[in-house]
Amino acid sequence: MNLRALSPASIKAPLARYSHGIAISAGQRLVFTSGQLGIRGDGIIPADCEAQADLCFANVAAILAEDGMTPADIVRINAYVTDRAHMQGYMRSRDRQFPGTPPASTLLIVSGFTRPEFVVEIEAIAAAPD
């Protein structure tokens, strides 16, 4: 899929590796994922944010694969971390996922999730040709 990054010269460049906006063509089907937590299929939850983020992205990839998509089809991500200290680990994981045009992205710091051991949650929107 051809993603077109939208980065107007009239606004400050993104503060990290993401796109201010992404344009997609008409005739695309969309997949919206629920927020994914960093938990393995066997229930193990890594302690650090980067490893949890890697699992979140792997879960998102598995959901997209159910509809014949890949992470390259992601046009927007929303991520939530429980502390500013987790931002760098999350961003390292995010940046590895998108070697091409990075999706539009929002990162929020929240007070917590359903269990205290979770430190990051990621949801995505993907688009691919019908």
HELIX and SHEET records of a PDB file:
HELIX    1   1 CYS A   49  ALA A   65  1                                  17    
HELIX    2   2 PRO A   71  ASP A   73  5                                   3    
HELIX    3   3 ARG A   84  HIS A   86  5                                   3    
HELIX    4   4 MET A   87  GLN A   97  1                                  11    
SHEET    1   A 2 ARG A   4  LEU A   6  0                                        
SHEET    2   A 2 GLY A  21  ALA A  23 -1                                        
SHEET    1   B 3 GLN A  28  PHE A  32  0                                        
SHEET    2   B 3 VAL A 120  PRO A 129 -1                                        
SHEET    3   B 3 GLN A  36  LEU A  37 -1                                        
SHEET    1   C 4 GLN A  28  PHE A  32  0                                        
SHEET    2   C 4 VAL A 120  PRO A 129 -1                                        
SHEET    3   C 4 ILE A  74  VAL A  81 -1                                        
SHEET    4   C 4 ALA A 104  ILE A 109  1                                        
END                                                                             
